[in-house]
Amino acid sequence: MLDYSFAHWIAFFTAAVLLNLSPGPDMAFILGHTIKSGTRAGFSAVFGIWTGACLHVLLAAFGLSAVLAASAVAFSAVKWIGAIYLVWLGIQALRSSGEGAFLKAAGERLGWGRIYRQGVLVSLLNPKVAIFFLAFLPQFVVEGAGPAWLQLSVHGALIIVVAAFIEPPLILAGGRLADLVKHNSKIGLWLDRGLGALFVALGVRLALTSR
């Protein structure tokens, strides 16, 4: 049960590290919140992203993500919901006056919860993530190593474990910039503007993607 070769693990963890280092909406979301509101906000964001990733892994393990891959209607529905949500987040940031209207200041418990929920939705409403897991994880299913759903679940969980070693150091580094932002409202304003433009661009990019 779950007996793999050393070469298998080398290939898998190499791919998992490269996956977690690649830039995308998730990383932008995490670092944006970290730089604007500090490390606690960054960890709230990353926990939200990880929660969404866990749900994607479960969907892939039990075959539900196949619906997105097979159905153009389902893919389009999730894609447009995700794109609209990202654009809405971006507009909120663009309308901010630099006083934390979009990203709550570190220390506000409600703000952390809101950031967490946003992270879950940003991850969950990206059909490309679901299809990626559906295409990526089966490559590491080995005949005779156990039920496919179990192997998919284990490998999917390990991708998130790898993220736990990569993303926290980035949050801690970004937290240093947060101290500067707190004492300079103009920097906070331009960070809101930049982050808002980034999320609008990511939303448009997601809307233009195809299966």
RAFENGI-V549166 format. One record per residue. RES is the residue in three letters. PHI is phi in whole degrees, -180 to 180 (* if undefined). Layout:
res=RES phi=PHI
res=RES phi=PHI
This chain:
res=MET phi=*
res=LEU phi=54
res=ASP phi=-100
res=TYR phi=-125
res=SER phi=-80
res=PHE phi=-63
res=ALA phi=-62
res=HIS phi=-59
res=TRP phi=-69
res=ILE phi=-60
res=ALA phi=-63
res=PHE phi=-67
res=PHE phi=-70
res=THR phi=-63
res=ALA phi=-65
res=ALA phi=-66
res=VAL phi=-65
res=LEU phi=-62
res=LEU phi=-61
res=ASN phi=-74
res=LEU phi=-86
res=SER phi=-70
res=PRO phi=-72
res=GLY phi=179
res=PRO phi=-57
res=ASP phi=-62
res=MET phi=-65
res=ALA phi=-63
res=PHE phi=-63
res=ILE phi=-65
res=LEU phi=-69
res=GLY phi=-62
res=HIS phi=-67
res=THR phi=-64
res=ILE phi=-66
res=LYS phi=-79
res=SER phi=-126
res=GLY phi=102
res=THR phi=-66
res=ARG phi=-63
res=ALA phi=-64
res=GLY phi=-62
res=PHE phi=-70
res=SER phi=-62
res=ALA phi=-64
res=VAL phi=-68
res=PHE phi=-65
res=GLY phi=-66
res=ILE phi=-62
res=TRP phi=-64
res=THR phi=-62
res=GLY phi=-62
res=ALA phi=-65
res=CYS phi=-61
res=LEU phi=-65
res=HIS phi=-63
res=VAL phi=-62
res=LEU phi=-63
res=LEU phi=-63
res=ALA phi=-67
res=ALA phi=-64
res=PHE phi=-102
res=GLY phi=81
res=LEU phi=-72
res=SER phi=-66
res=ALA phi=-62
res=VAL phi=-62
res=LEU phi=-65
res=ALA phi=-71
res=ALA phi=-94
res=SER phi=-106
res=ALA phi=-66
res=VAL phi=-67
res=ALA phi=-64
res=PHE phi=-62
res=SER phi=-64
res=ALA phi=-62
res=VAL phi=-66
res=LYS phi=-60
res=TRP phi=-71
res=ILE phi=-63
res=GLY phi=-64
res=ALA phi=-65
res=ILE phi=-63
res=TYR phi=-65
res=LEU phi=-63
res=VAL phi=-64
res=TRP phi=-63
res=LEU phi=-60
res=GLY phi=-64
res=ILE phi=-64
res=GLN phi=-59
res=ALA phi=-70
res=LEU phi=-65
res=ARG phi=-85
res=SER phi=-67
res=SER phi=-97
res=GLY phi=87
res=GLU phi=-106
res=GLY phi=87
res=ALA phi=-64
res=PHE phi=-95
res=LEU phi=-104
res=LYS phi=-64
res=ALA phi=-64
res=ALA phi=-59
res=GLY phi=112
res=GLU phi=-88
res=ARG phi=-61
res=LEU phi=-62
res=GLY phi=-61
res=TRP phi=-64
res=GLY phi=-63
res=ARG phi=-67
res=ILE phi=-62
res=TYR phi=-59
res=ARG phi=-64
res=GLN phi=-61
res=GLY phi=-61
res=VAL phi=-59
res=LEU phi=-70
res=VAL phi=-58
res=SER phi=-73
res=LEU phi=-70
res=LEU phi=-91
res=ASN phi=-112
res=PRO phi=-63
res=LYS phi=-63
res=VAL phi=-66
res=ALA phi=-61
res=ILE phi=-69
res=PHE phi=-61
res=PHE phi=-62
res=LEU phi=-66
res=ALA phi=-86
res=PHE phi=-81
res=LEU phi=-62
res=PRO phi=-60
res=GLN phi=-65
res=PHE phi=-109
res=VAL phi=-83
res=VAL phi=-110
res=GLU phi=-61
res=GLY phi=89
res=ALA phi=-94
res=GLY phi=128
res=PRO phi=-57
res=ALA phi=-59
res=TRP phi=-63
res=LEU phi=-70
res=GLN phi=-63
res=LEU phi=-63
res=SER phi=-65
res=VAL phi=-65
res=HIS phi=-67
res=GLY phi=-64
res=ALA phi=-64
res=LEU phi=-68
res=ILE phi=-62
res=ILE phi=-71
res=VAL phi=-63
res=VAL phi=-61
res=ALA phi=-61
res=ALA phi=-68
res=PHE phi=-94
res=ILE phi=-97
res=GLU phi=-78
res=PRO phi=-56
res=PRO phi=-60
res=LEU phi=-66
res=ILE phi=-66
res=LEU phi=-64
res=ALA phi=-68
res=GLY phi=-68
res=GLY phi=-62
res=ARG phi=-66
res=LEU phi=-71
res=ALA phi=-62
res=ASP phi=-62
res=LEU phi=-67
res=VAL phi=-64
res=LYS phi=-61
res=HIS phi=-103
res=ASN phi=-144
res=SER phi=-65
res=LYS phi=-66
res=ILE phi=-64
res=GLY phi=-60
res=LEU phi=-62
res=TRP phi=-71
res=LEU phi=-66
res=ASP phi=-61
res=ARG phi=-63
res=GLY phi=-65
res=LEU phi=-67
res=GLY phi=-62
res=ALA phi=-62
res=LEU phi=-63
res=PHE phi=-69
res=VAL phi=-62
res=ALA phi=-63
res=LEU phi=-65
res=GLY phi=-64
res=VAL phi=-64
res=ARG phi=-61
res=LEU phi=-64
res=ALA phi=-63
res=LEU phi=-88
res=THR phi=-74
res=SER phi=-128
res=ARG phi=-65
